[in-house]
Amino acid sequence: MRNLKVWDRAGKLWVRLRERCRGDAGMVTSEYAMGIIAAVGFALLLYEVVTSGQVKAELQAIVKRALSARM
């Protein structure tokens, strides 16, 4: 009898935890739009850094060293 009470309480606890976790299923449209804008901004910043003269020269030097390495 006592064992049934424990399982009943555990089941109710599980239901409450599951309901709390489902409270916010995802982003709303405005949050989604802001996330996309932030991601595009970050991508543009990263593109500008990678294609800048100094970084481009360093990346080319790394690739040249990697391709000219003896095996």
CORHU-V957592 format. One record per run of one state. SS is the DSSP state (2 for helix, 1 for strand, 0 for the rest). FROM is the first residue (numbers start at 1). LEN is the number of residues. If there is no record, write none. Layout:
ss:from:len
SS:FROM:LEN
SS:FROM:LEN
//
This chain:
ss:from:len
0:1:1
2:2:20
0:22:7
2:29:22
0:51:2
2:53:16
0:69:3
//
